[in-house]
Amino acid sequence: MSKITRMLRLTRSAIFLLGIRIYNTDSAKMSMWSHLILGTLLLVSTSWSQPLVLDEAAAITYLEEYDRLAADMSYQYAEAAWKYETNITEETLANMTEWSLKRSDFNYREAKNASRFDLSKINNQNISRLLRKVMDIGTAAFPDTVKLEKISDLEGEMTSIYSRARGCLNTTTCLPLEPDLVDIIANSRNYAELTAAWKGWRDASGRNIKKLYPEYVSLLNEAITFEGKYKDMGDYYRSSYESPTFENDVKALFLELAPLYENLHAYVRRRLKEHYGADKFPSTGHIPAHILGNMWAQDWTNIYDLVAPYPDKRTVDITKALIDQNYTIIRMYKVAEDFFSSIGLYKMPHLFWEKSLLVKPVNREVVCHASAWDFSNKRDFRIKQCTALTEEHLLTVHHEMGHIIYYLAYKDLPYLYREGANPGFHEGMADIVTLSFQTPEHMKKIGLLDAIPGQNDTEGDINFLFRMALSKAAFLPFGYLVDQWRWSVFRGETKPERYNEKWWDLRCDFQGIYPPVERSNADFDPGAKYHIPGGTPYISYFVSFVAQFQWHKALCKVANIAGPLHRCDIYSNTIAGARLNDMLKMGSSRPWGEAMLKITSGTSGQTDKLSVAPLLEYFDPLIKWLQENNKKYNEILGWDKKNCPNFLSPHILSGSPRVQNITFILTMMSALFSIAISIIEN
């Protein structure tokens, strides 16, 4: 290359970068001369032959400028979203939509700018990876701003319906999801009351969201397929895992875990039959969805008192302990902070305590669904949660703070790398601490438990493992099936008229549960789960439930903590904390397999892949106990996967209008037949 050519290219690069700098300036602040200069610069920079070839130095300069602008745009959008979710009004919704469109426009513009670089000329893999991330902008690549605004409006409207919904128990009593309906499902043992709360929530939320969801799906698919890179929105969501076999990989993992769930299901089914009566349970082997202690039957911890393996064995009531020890909401967060800081990780910045929303306000509507927020300025991190003094919320506090710890670990990386190695890693990090926190050893250390089960206390150990299984193992099929439904919808395999049918096909098939009342395609029960109207992918939770056990085993090994995996507590172990932090600090700068290898390296579980082996090792004593117990009571594992009980099942709907009509018709036919016989005989 001649010196003249090299000088021309460098000049062209400089003009281009200056043009971008001006183009990204707020147009309201630009003078007429700025617009004139901008037009001239971009005209000159693009008048040479395409593609515009820039060297790595120019790419680095561009990415440095992009990083500043992108972080600022992310901050502005996060502030608008925060204002909406902590004060749901038409004004805050409009403001959030406005910033959503600004962010889409910014991403679209920068993707075009980044596409001017010839990646084949860039040898630095880090620079190439960053440029590819700039160019992969999802739905923002769609040029129709009217439709992009509609997507944002639909999502805002659906989450507003969800957050404002009041489920009616009867004609006079209608309650919000949190805390009221959640408390009923968790604590009531009255079958009719549970049924009313379950149905009331779905009628108030999902049914009203149903009319909006088909258009939302259609617009998302239209936007994401515009450039031809993705087949549909589900394909885009799965791309975060950087693996063409990801869908088959998670299916294989689920199948490996199915026997654990089936044994748990069979045992719990038998114990619930003893409490509620066998007439509530169909011959197909399914469990009523509303009696498992959770609105979505995804966590069964709240029914522990009904199904404990050794009910006479003393167990601690953490919720009662919190109240008896005069815990406050702030103290719950301080306990979580103490765990992370004890292993050498981070304390919460002062802005966290100043700006987080930790209790439900009484004077305005908010999105109570707990979430952790990174405002992209390296100092502002918040949690939004309507926290209550319960064991479940104490775990959620640790979960959300786990997200904040991840944010703090990678905050100094380039903006595009400030995310989990894959979406499941973020959820895994949020949950890994609970595997230590919930051990009897740790509960005793923080004063919530008086004594721990001894080494020879098999009953106490099984009770502990069983309680963990009600949370961790019971969740697995639900974590897997939510996006099986959503991917089917995005592919067009499940049409709007079959949304609810497909949902219950999957829940009956994978979870072995069935709806307690009549459901039809007039209902939209997927919409009663926040992540559906909120547009939040769910398979990440399934991935996290696998990965967190791999990490837990690795950390216990490097910390040289003896004993069974389920009794390991890494509290105060800075060696474990350092190994964990080494992985967290990587963000998404490398493919997730490398991050997995970073934390498992040098242990017996060393791998760059997901593996269910540590999870099965953790629960091994319980698996053996469940197998023996189910055999003892001649329990049949599983359920009829092809026959989902519904409104046609007379044992459920003996009082329904449909069955009453059938009964009336049969009665009239019998009477007429009797009259006919009487006439003939006479």
Wavefront OBJ file of the C-alpha trace (Angstrom):
o trace
v 0.000 0.000 0.000
v 1.438 3.407 -0.982
v 1.889 6.184 1.531
v -0.683 8.292 -0.360
v -3.263 5.481 -0.221
v -2.563 4.924 3.467
v -2.962 8.661 4.161
v -6.220 8.780 2.211
v -7.609 5.843 4.212
v -6.557 7.363 7.528
v -8.084 10.700 6.494
v -11.279 8.944 5.471
v -11.357 7.150 8.852
v -10.906 10.394 10.738
v -13.674 12.080 8.739
v -15.987 9.147 9.317
v -15.386 9.067 13.081
v -15.856 12.829 13.342
v -19.091 12.496 11.387
v -20.314 9.830 13.788
v -19.388 12.017 16.782
v -21.482 14.892 15.402
v -24.297 12.590 14.268
v -24.652 11.231 17.790
v -25.039 14.700 19.273
v -28.498 15.717 20.426
v -30.046 17.290 17.328
v -31.669 20.003 19.434
v -28.199 21.286 20.357
v -26.838 21.265 16.792
v -26.523 24.512 14.923
v -27.248 24.944 11.229
v -23.493 24.889 10.595
v -23.147 21.619 12.515
v -25.749 20.029 10.268
v -23.963 21.369 7.219
v -20.601 20.047 8.423
v -22.191 16.704 9.299
v -23.690 16.344 5.846
v -20.387 17.209 4.187
v -18.367 14.847 6.383
v -20.686 11.888 5.857
v -20.894 12.620 2.133
v -17.119 12.675 1.830
v -16.621 9.637 4.069
v -19.089 7.524 2.093
v -18.162 8.723 -1.380
v -15.181 6.371 -1.577
v -15.682 2.726 -2.527
v -17.583 0.428 -0.171
v -17.048 -1.355 2.152
v -15.212 1.295 4.066
v -12.007 -0.367 5.285
v -10.698 0.950 8.577
v -7.719 -0.314 10.516
v -7.890 -1.644 14.078
v -6.783 1.673 15.576
v -9.799 3.371 14.031
v -12.038 0.563 15.264
v -10.689 1.001 18.786
v -11.349 4.738 18.627
v -14.876 4.123 17.386
v -15.613 1.554 20.126
v -14.344 3.896 22.843
v -16.764 6.551 21.662
v -19.551 4.018 21.263
v -18.981 2.779 24.810
v -19.565 6.234 26.254
v -22.656 6.897 24.179
v -24.183 3.461 24.686
v -23.742 3.567 28.462
v -25.410 6.978 28.580
v -28.320 5.795 26.428
v -28.735 2.725 28.642
v -28.788 4.934 31.721
v -31.474 7.215 30.283
v -33.678 4.287 29.299
v -33.192 2.554 32.673
v -34.248 5.719 34.492
v -37.396 5.952 32.375
v -38.198 2.261 32.924
v -37.559 2.606 36.667
v -39.918 5.588 36.916
v -42.626 3.570 35.157
v -42.207 0.372 37.185
v -42.168 2.263 40.482
v -45.077 4.542 39.548
v -47.407 3.138 36.900
v -49.142 6.024 35.140
v -49.936 6.959 31.556
v -47.239 9.637 31.731
v -44.472 7.335 32.935
v -45.496 4.744 30.348
v -45.308 7.344 27.561
v -41.891 8.478 28.793
v -40.579 4.913 28.888
v -41.896 4.285 25.367
v -40.199 7.457 24.149
v -36.839 6.362 25.539
v -37.337 2.858 24.202
v -37.668 4.321 20.717
v -34.634 6.556 21.241
v -32.647 3.518 22.297
v -33.807 1.550 19.261
v -32.882 4.448 16.986
v -29.463 4.693 18.636
v -28.824 0.968 18.254
v -29.950 1.025 14.625
v -27.681 3.954 13.838
v -24.669 2.435 15.564
v -25.183 -0.926 13.894
v -24.956 0.848 10.555
v -21.834 2.685 11.677
v -20.167 -0.502 12.913
v -21.037 -2.342 9.708
v -18.672 -0.025 7.822
v -15.740 -1.840 9.361
v -14.439 -4.773 7.370
v -14.167 -7.494 10.011
v -11.943 -9.587 7.758
v -9.277 -6.906 8.179
v -9.432 -6.969 11.957
v -7.208 -9.579 13.571
v -7.915 -8.707 17.198
v -10.643 -11.112 18.321
v -11.773 -8.823 21.117
v -12.320 -5.903 18.716
v -14.118 -8.180 16.279
v -16.348 -9.588 19.049
v -17.314 -6.091 20.208
v -18.143 -4.916 16.682
v -20.332 -7.972 16.110
v -22.185 -7.194 19.326
v -22.762 -3.610 18.164
v -24.236 -4.913 14.916
v -26.501 -7.536 16.514
v -29.270 -5.240 17.736
v -32.326 -7.457 17.656
v -35.618 -5.745 16.823
v -33.913 -2.317 16.690
v -32.707 -3.230 13.180
v -36.309 -2.907 12.011
v -36.705 0.507 10.320
v -40.458 0.884 10.950
v -40.492 3.121 14.023
v -44.290 3.100 14.202
v -44.301 -0.668 14.700
v -41.404 -0.516 17.146
v -43.389 2.010 19.174
v -46.366 -0.329 19.064
v -44.239 -3.195 20.434
v -43.152 -1.009 23.340
v -46.718 0.164 23.947
v -48.056 -3.397 23.952
v -45.445 -4.584 26.409
v -46.130 -1.598 28.647
v -49.880 -2.173 28.480
v -49.561 -5.893 29.250
v -47.285 -5.342 32.260
v -49.640 -2.615 33.460
v -52.605 -5.011 33.298
v -50.560 -7.614 35.163
v -49.430 -5.213 37.883
v -52.844 -3.637 38.414
v -54.852 -6.866 38.275
v -57.038 -7.806 41.238
v -58.140 -11.410 41.510
v -61.651 -11.819 42.854
v -62.409 -14.518 45.431
v -66.115 -13.687 45.208
v -68.338 -10.797 44.120
v -67.102 -8.516 46.911
v -63.462 -9.435 47.612
v -60.814 -8.708 44.958
v -57.139 -8.754 45.911
v -53.743 -7.936 44.332
v -51.258 -10.695 43.564
v -48.697 -9.495 46.115
v -48.958 -9.995 48.959
v -52.599 -11.102 49.238
v -53.213 -13.815 46.634
v -49.672 -15.131 46.989
v -50.248 -15.485 50.745
v -53.503 -17.384 50.243
v -51.926 -19.863 47.833
v -48.942 -20.290 50.161
v -50.749 -20.667 53.476
v -54.373 -21.665 52.999
v -55.268 -25.342 53.238
v -58.885 -24.752 52.210
v -59.405 -26.343 48.796
v -62.254 -23.999 47.781
v -60.378 -20.861 48.868
v -57.276 -21.989 46.967
v -59.405 -22.616 43.891
v -60.935 -19.135 44.083
v -57.544 -17.437 44.440
v -56.032 -19.485 41.594
v -58.906 -18.806 39.205
v -59.373 -15.194 40.273
v -55.792 -14.279 39.437
v -55.925 -15.863 35.980
v -59.251 -14.297 35.122
v -57.964 -10.849 36.111
v -54.527 -11.040 34.487
v -54.199 -13.567 31.666
v -57.688 -13.150 30.228
v -57.220 -9.388 29.875
v -53.758 -9.779 28.337
v -54.896 -12.363 25.777
v -56.262 -9.841 23.290
v -52.892 -8.055 23.093
v -50.499 -10.968 22.891
v -51.037 -12.178 19.271
v -50.221 -8.744 17.859
v -47.190 -8.504 20.149
v -45.900 -11.849 18.824
v -46.562 -10.878 15.218
v -44.750 -7.543 15.490
v -41.757 -9.036 17.298
v -41.388 -11.689 14.613
v -41.735 -9.147 11.829
v -39.078 -6.933 13.402
v -36.553 -9.657 14.242
v -36.763 -11.371 10.845
v -36.359 -8.155 8.851
v -32.634 -8.603 8.189
v -32.939 -12.339 7.545
v -30.521 -13.305 10.334
v -33.093 -14.933 12.624
v -36.030 -17.224 11.867
v -38.217 -15.805 14.624
v -38.011 -14.151 18.050
v -37.356 -17.455 19.796
v -34.372 -18.033 17.525
v -33.033 -14.616 18.566
v -33.481 -15.383 22.272
v -31.599 -18.681 21.920
v -28.717 -16.962 20.101
v -27.536 -15.591 23.463
v -26.193 -19.077 24.226
v -23.907 -19.060 21.162
v -24.659 -22.714 20.366
v -26.558 -24.129 17.375
v -27.440 -27.218 19.448
v -28.684 -25.333 22.511
v -32.325 -26.418 22.182
v -31.393 -30.093 21.968
v -28.808 -29.680 24.731
v -31.346 -28.411 27.292
v -33.797 -31.124 26.275
v -31.161 -33.772 27.009
v -30.453 -32.182 30.395
v -34.142 -32.167 31.259
v -34.542 -35.834 30.356
v -31.624 -36.719 32.650
v -33.348 -34.910 35.515
v -36.842 -36.302 34.891
v -36.480 -39.368 37.191
v -35.692 -37.131 40.180
v -38.809 -35.064 39.549
v -41.010 -38.119 38.948
v -40.027 -39.633 42.302
v -40.652 -36.330 44.078
v -44.000 -35.925 42.288
v -45.184 -39.430 43.220
v -44.338 -38.968 46.902
v -45.944 -35.499 47.129
v -49.063 -36.724 45.289
v -49.593 -39.479 47.836
v -49.162 -37.144 50.817
v -51.515 -34.518 49.357
v -54.139 -37.189 48.710
v -54.020 -37.956 52.425
v -54.791 -34.322 53.233
v -57.269 -33.273 50.525
v -58.876 -36.629 49.713
v -58.371 -38.983 46.794
v -61.476 -37.608 45.035
v -59.487 -34.477 44.112
v -56.950 -36.548 42.187
v -57.773 -38.043 38.757
v -56.844 -41.562 37.717
v -54.378 -40.066 35.227
v -51.917 -39.388 38.065
v -51.918 -35.572 37.856
v -51.869 -33.209 40.864
v -54.245 -30.193 41.092
v -52.176 -27.136 40.166
v -53.419 -24.899 42.967
v -52.535 -26.965 46.052
v -48.727 -26.915 45.707
v -48.157 -23.678 47.638
v -47.240 -21.438 44.701
v -49.429 -19.540 42.233
v -47.651 -21.225 39.317
v -46.790 -24.551 41.027
v -43.110 -23.823 40.347
v -41.926 -23.963 43.974
v -43.509 -26.328 46.506
v -41.683 -25.194 49.650
v -44.831 -23.726 51.205
v -46.488 -27.145 51.522
v -43.579 -28.654 53.443
v -45.732 -28.955 56.546
v -48.125 -31.248 54.650
v -45.539 -33.506 53.034
v -42.440 -33.577 55.287
v -40.819 -37.035 55.301
v -40.446 -36.986 59.082
v -43.088 -34.556 60.351
v -42.344 -35.270 64.008
v -38.768 -34.165 63.547
v -38.343 -30.603 64.784
v -37.957 -28.091 61.973
v -37.348 -24.377 62.119
v -39.926 -21.884 60.869
v -37.707 -19.196 59.343
v -40.585 -16.773 58.823
v -41.532 -17.051 62.492
v -37.866 -16.664 63.489
v -37.598 -13.450 61.458
v -40.639 -12.012 63.204
v -39.650 -13.230 66.667
v -36.170 -11.717 66.296
v -37.607 -8.350 65.216
v -36.077 -8.421 61.771
v -36.700 -5.406 59.559
v -36.696 -5.287 55.770
v -33.353 -3.445 55.803
v -31.852 -6.072 58.093
v -32.782 -8.782 55.585
v -30.751 -6.951 52.933
v -27.875 -6.418 55.357
v -27.779 -10.170 56.073
v -27.497 -10.849 52.358
v -24.786 -8.207 51.958
v -22.872 -9.763 54.839
v -22.783 -13.145 53.090
v -21.270 -11.720 49.907
v -18.765 -9.483 51.678
v -17.699 -12.410 53.912
v -16.346 -14.276 50.872
v -14.474 -11.211 49.637
v -17.084 -9.873 47.233
v -18.688 -6.449 47.209
v -20.712 -4.319 49.588
v -23.660 -2.397 48.204
v -22.789 1.161 47.030
v -24.408 4.024 48.912
v -26.735 4.749 45.976
v -28.176 1.266 46.372
v -29.522 2.128 49.824
v -30.587 5.582 48.685
v -32.501 4.697 45.503
v -33.735 1.101 45.747
v -37.426 0.385 46.282
v -37.504 -2.298 48.981
v -41.090 -2.087 50.267
v -44.383 -1.682 48.466
v -45.526 1.959 48.549
v -49.076 2.615 49.702
v -49.802 5.610 47.512
v -49.110 4.356 43.970
v -49.160 1.320 41.700
v -45.838 -0.431 41.119
v -44.538 -3.556 39.375
v -43.948 -5.726 42.437
v -42.107 -8.462 40.544
v -38.639 -8.435 42.135
v -35.766 -7.288 39.914
v -32.187 -6.008 40.056
v -31.124 -2.972 38.014
v -27.813 -1.838 36.513
v -27.966 1.804 35.431
v -24.788 1.460 33.339
v -22.872 4.316 34.992
v -20.713 2.062 37.225
v -22.153 3.435 40.470
v -25.963 3.183 40.416
v -27.364 -0.288 41.145
v -30.800 -0.906 42.621
v -33.302 -3.567 43.643
v -37.045 -3.216 43.199
v -38.983 -5.591 45.449
v -42.136 -5.432 47.543
v -40.306 -7.219 50.349
v -42.137 -8.982 53.178
v -40.796 -10.644 56.323
v -40.929 -14.229 55.048
v -38.428 -16.977 54.387
v -39.311 -16.896 50.674
v -38.574 -13.185 50.463
v -35.329 -13.580 52.406
v -34.172 -15.972 49.694
v -35.355 -13.559 47.008
v -33.345 -10.785 48.663
v -30.218 -12.944 48.338
v -31.175 -13.773 44.744
v -31.578 -10.162 43.628
v -28.451 -9.051 45.463
v -26.590 -11.838 43.656
v -27.440 -10.051 40.415
v -26.050 -6.800 41.848
v -22.821 -8.586 42.802
v -22.458 -9.739 39.180
v -23.038 -6.163 37.984
v -20.347 -4.868 40.339
v -17.879 -7.545 39.264
v -17.954 -6.621 35.580
v -18.759 -2.901 35.827
v -15.350 -1.817 34.489
v -15.603 -3.879 31.296
v -16.685 -2.290 28.012
v -20.427 -1.650 28.028
v -21.175 -4.508 25.630
v -19.534 -7.036 27.940
v -21.493 -5.964 31.021
v -23.812 -8.956 31.082
v -23.668 -12.574 32.156
v -21.627 -15.057 30.133
v -25.058 -16.244 29.063
v -28.482 -15.310 30.494
v -28.534 -18.451 32.646
v -25.257 -17.472 34.300
v -26.806 -14.332 35.731
v -29.674 -16.306 37.230
v -27.233 -18.966 38.439
v -25.129 -16.373 40.228
v -28.272 -14.970 41.811
v -29.118 -18.405 43.222
v -25.782 -20.015 44.057
v -25.528 -18.335 47.450
v -28.818 -19.924 48.544
v -27.189 -23.370 48.367
v -24.927 -22.261 51.206
v -27.326 -19.889 52.926
v -30.047 -22.509 53.419
v -27.801 -25.115 55.034
v -28.510 -25.784 58.718
v -24.881 -24.828 59.391
v -25.397 -21.332 58.013
v -28.818 -20.807 59.564
v -27.259 -21.557 62.954
v -24.379 -19.139 62.308
v -26.786 -16.246 61.743
v -29.035 -17.199 64.643
v -32.098 -18.431 62.775
v -31.614 -22.052 63.882
v -30.832 -23.328 67.365
v -29.264 -26.665 66.442
v -28.202 -28.552 63.337
v -28.793 -32.206 62.440
v -25.899 -34.391 63.580
v -23.850 -36.583 61.253
v -25.922 -39.627 62.231
v -29.260 -37.810 62.120
v -30.522 -39.315 58.863
v -34.097 -38.126 59.407
v -33.052 -34.522 59.911
v -30.791 -34.693 56.864
v -33.570 -36.118 54.667
v -35.971 -33.445 55.866
v -33.456 -30.746 54.900
v -32.773 -32.249 51.459
v -36.473 -32.757 50.855
v -37.187 -29.116 51.635
v -34.475 -28.077 49.169
v -35.977 -30.403 46.546
v -39.368 -28.718 46.941
v -37.640 -25.557 45.729
v -34.942 -26.758 43.350
v -36.175 -30.054 41.868
v -39.865 -29.093 41.736
v -38.952 -26.086 39.585
v -37.136 -27.980 36.821
v -40.054 -28.898 34.509
v -41.630 -25.462 34.832
v -38.303 -23.770 34.095
v -38.027 -25.923 30.995
v -41.582 -25.701 29.628
v -42.315 -21.948 29.685
v -40.093 -21.239 26.695
v -41.110 -24.489 25.003
v -44.529 -22.840 24.832
v -43.176 -19.449 23.791
v -40.844 -20.842 21.120
v -43.784 -22.804 19.692
v -45.805 -19.595 19.532
v -43.008 -17.638 17.838
v -42.515 -20.440 15.293
v -46.169 -20.247 14.377
v -46.738 -23.859 15.473
v -49.211 -22.708 18.133
v -51.844 -20.277 16.875
v -53.710 -17.784 19.111
v -56.819 -19.953 19.157
v -54.743 -22.747 20.773
v -52.555 -20.704 23.142
v -54.105 -22.050 26.328
v -54.527 -25.579 25.040
v -50.816 -25.797 24.240
v -49.952 -24.317 27.637
v -51.860 -26.997 29.486
v -50.613 -29.736 27.178
v -47.092 -28.841 28.304
v -47.915 -28.401 31.979
v -49.794 -31.682 32.148
v -47.043 -33.435 30.185
v -43.917 -32.114 31.918
v -45.165 -31.134 35.389
v -47.884 -33.727 35.890
v -50.390 -31.105 37.114
v -53.837 -30.080 35.865
v -56.116 -27.022 36.205
v -58.512 -27.230 39.144
v -61.356 -25.534 37.272
v -62.671 -25.384 33.750
v -60.199 -23.825 31.332
v -60.537 -23.223 27.623
v -58.895 -21.261 24.822
v -60.943 -18.268 25.933
v -58.474 -18.134 28.830
v -54.807 -17.164 28.591
v -53.080 -18.740 31.561
v -49.517 -18.129 30.237
v -50.260 -14.416 30.683
v -50.731 -14.974 34.420
v -46.939 -15.446 34.690
v -45.050 -12.129 34.603
v -42.330 -13.239 32.202
v -44.828 -13.717 29.363
v -46.344 -10.195 29.250
v -42.973 -8.807 30.379
v -41.162 -10.364 27.412
v -38.521 -12.003 29.619
v -36.965 -15.265 28.347
v -37.376 -18.086 30.868
v -35.064 -20.919 29.798
v -32.290 -19.009 31.571
v -33.781 -20.124 34.894
v -33.588 -23.779 33.899
v -29.961 -23.291 32.805
v -29.217 -21.546 36.086
v -30.637 -24.400 38.163
v -28.163 -26.745 36.479
v -25.151 -24.409 36.489
v -25.467 -23.297 40.128
v -24.880 -26.853 41.376
v -21.787 -27.155 39.160
v -20.423 -23.941 40.632
v -21.347 -24.898 44.184
v -19.434 -28.159 43.872
v -16.411 -26.414 42.351
v -16.305 -23.732 45.074
v -16.637 -26.302 47.857
v -13.738 -28.261 46.345
v -11.364 -25.314 45.911
v -12.232 -24.189 49.452
v -11.421 -27.711 50.669
v -14.681 -27.987 52.603
v -15.234 -31.582 53.708
v -18.532 -33.412 53.948
v -21.470 -34.038 51.612
v -22.181 -31.433 48.943
v -25.595 -30.532 50.361
v -24.069 -29.481 53.697
v -21.310 -27.259 52.276
v -21.412 -23.596 53.338
v -18.842 -21.259 51.748
v -19.661 -18.384 54.138
v -16.466 -16.473 55.130
v -14.338 -18.482 52.689
v -12.435 -15.944 50.589
v -10.768 -18.671 48.492
v -14.188 -19.704 47.188
v -15.126 -16.048 46.738
v -12.001 -15.320 44.693
v -12.676 -18.260 42.359
v -16.265 -17.108 41.886
v -15.200 -13.515 41.282
v -12.693 -14.600 38.620
v -15.607 -15.927 36.599
v -17.934 -13.007 37.314
v -15.361 -10.432 36.175
v -15.334 -11.988 32.690
v -18.857 -10.745 31.983
v -19.666 -11.786 28.419
v -16.189 -11.000 27.097
v -15.665 -14.678 26.219
v -18.015 -17.525 25.219
v -19.796 -18.955 28.256
v -17.992 -22.298 28.050
v -14.763 -20.517 28.959
v -16.446 -18.939 31.975
v -17.691 -22.355 33.078
v -14.174 -23.739 32.707
v -12.783 -20.821 34.716
v -14.802 -21.728 37.805
v -14.652 -25.539 37.519
v -10.990 -25.786 36.494
v -8.893 -28.118 38.599
v -11.869 -29.881 40.194
v -13.422 -33.270 39.495
v -16.259 -31.434 37.728
v -13.960 -29.540 35.343
v -15.876 -28.833 32.136
v -16.869 -26.150 29.665
v -20.410 -27.557 29.348
v -23.582 -27.827 31.409
v -23.814 -31.010 33.472
v -26.548 -32.347 35.768
v -24.096 -34.604 37.639
v -23.483 -32.188 40.574
v -27.231 -31.602 41.012
v -27.878 -35.344 41.119
v -24.948 -35.819 43.526
v -26.392 -33.131 45.806
v -29.772 -34.881 45.995
v -28.478 -38.460 45.896
v -29.413 -39.375 49.499
v -32.933 -38.043 48.931
v -33.312 -39.789 45.559
v -32.564 -43.129 47.214
v -34.974 -42.380 50.068
v -37.776 -41.377 47.652
v -37.268 -44.505 45.572
v -37.516 -46.721 48.667
v -40.538 -44.858 50.037
v -42.442 -44.939 46.748
v -41.741 -48.648 46.430
v -42.921 -49.230 49.990
v -46.314 -47.645 49.242
v -46.570 -49.130 45.724
v -46.616 -45.676 44.157
v -46.752 -45.643 40.368
v -44.267 -43.109 39.005
v -45.415 -40.632 36.388
v -48.787 -39.739 34.907
v -50.703 -40.025 31.653
v -48.839 -37.584 29.406
v -51.397 -37.848 26.590
v -54.507 -37.227 28.652
v -54.703 -33.935 30.502
v -57.739 -33.740 32.815
v -59.860 -30.698 32.021
v -63.440 -29.485 32.139
v -64.706 -32.842 30.844
v -63.585 -34.592 34.022
v -66.727 -35.139 36.133
v -64.786 -35.586 39.373
v -63.705 -31.972 39.102
v -66.750 -30.284 37.676
v -69.717 -32.005 39.254
v -71.177 -28.597 39.998
v -70.322 -26.883 36.710
v -73.069 -25.585 34.378
v -71.917 -27.944 31.636
v -72.255 -31.054 33.834
v -75.487 -29.761 35.356
v -76.941 -29.443 31.847
v -75.837 -32.974 30.954
v -77.300 -34.283 34.206
v -80.595 -32.491 33.496
v -80.792 -33.946 29.986
v -80.053 -37.468 31.205
v -82.649 -37.099 33.962
v -85.294 -35.932 31.467
v -84.448 -38.759 29.076
v -84.744 -41.274 31.925
v -88.106 -39.842 32.928
v -89.419 -39.966 29.358
v -88.146 -43.520 29.009
v -89.988 -44.489 32.215
v -93.192 -42.887 30.941
v -92.873 -44.748 27.635
v -92.419 -48.065 29.437
v -95.425 -47.284 31.632
v -97.600 -46.549 28.581
v -96.486 -49.740 26.836
v -97.129 -51.854 29.925
v -100.571 -50.344 30.355
l 1 2 3 4 5 6 7 8 9 10 11 12 13 14 15 16 17 18 19 20 21 22 23 24 25 26 27 28 29 30 31 32 33 34 35 36 37 38 39 40 41 42 43 44 45 46 47 48 49 50 51 52 53 54 55 56 57 58 59 60 61 62 63 64 65 66 67 68 69 70 71 72 73 74 75 76 77 78 79 80 81 82 83 84 85 86 87 88 89 90 91 92 93 94 95 96 97 98 99 100 101 102 103 104 105 106 107 108 109 110 111 112 113 114 115 116 117 118 119 120 121 122 123 124 125 126 127 128 129 130 131 132 133 134 135 136 137 138 139 140 141 142 143 144 145 146 147 148 149 150 151 152 153 154 155 156 157 158 159 160 161 162 163 164 165 166 167 168 169 170 171 172 173 174 175 176 177 178 179 180 181 182 183 184 185 186 187 188 189 190 191 192 193 194 195 196 197 198 199 200 201 202 203 204 205 206 207 208 209 210 211 212 213 214 215 216 217 218 219 220 221 222 223 224 225 226 227 228 229 230 231 232 233 234 235 236 237 238 239 240 241 242 243 244 245 246 247 248 249 250 251 252 253 254 255 256 257 258 259 260 261 262 263 264 265 266 267 268 269 270 271 272 273 274 275 276 277 278 279 280 281 282 283 284 285 286 287 288 289 290 291 292 293 294 295 296 297 298 299 300 301 302 303 304 305 306 307 308 309 310 311 312 313 314 315 316 317 318 319 320 321 322 323 324 325 326 327 328 329 330 331 332 333 334 335 336 337 338 339 340 341 342 343 344 345 346 347 348 349 350 351 352 353 354 355 356 357 358 359 360 361 362 363 364 365 366 367 368 369 370 371 372 373 374 375 376 377 378 379 380 381 382 383 384 385 386 387 388 389 390 391 392 393 394 395 396 397 398 399 400 401 402 403 404 405 406 407 408 409 410 411 412 413 414 415 416 417 418 419 420 421 422 423 424 425 426 427 428 429 430 431 432 433 434 435 436 437 438 439 440 441 442 443 444 445 446 447 448 449 450 451 452 453 454 455 456 457 458 459 460 461 462 463 464 465 466 467 468 469 470 471 472 473 474 475 476 477 478 479 480 481 482 483 484 485 486 487 488 489 490 491 492 493 494 495 496 497 498 499 500 501 502 503 504 505 506 507 508 509 510 511 512 513 514 515 516 517 518 519 520 521 522 523 524 525 526 527 528 529 530 531 532 533 534 535 536 537 538 539 540 541 542 543 544 545 546 547 548 549 550 551 552 553 554 555 556 557 558 559 560 561 562 563 564 565 566 567 568 569 570 571 572 573 574 575 576 577 578 579 580 581 582 583 584 585 586 587 588 589 590 591 592 593 594 595 596 597 598 599 600 601 602 603 604 605 606 607 608 609 610 611 612 613 614 615 616 617 618 619 620 621 622 623 624 625 626 627 628 629 630 631 632 633 634 635 636 637 638 639 640 641 642 643 644 645 646 647 648 649 650 651 652 653 654 655 656 657 658 659 660 661 662 663 664 665 666 667 668 669 670 671 672 673 674 675 676 677 678 679 680 681 682
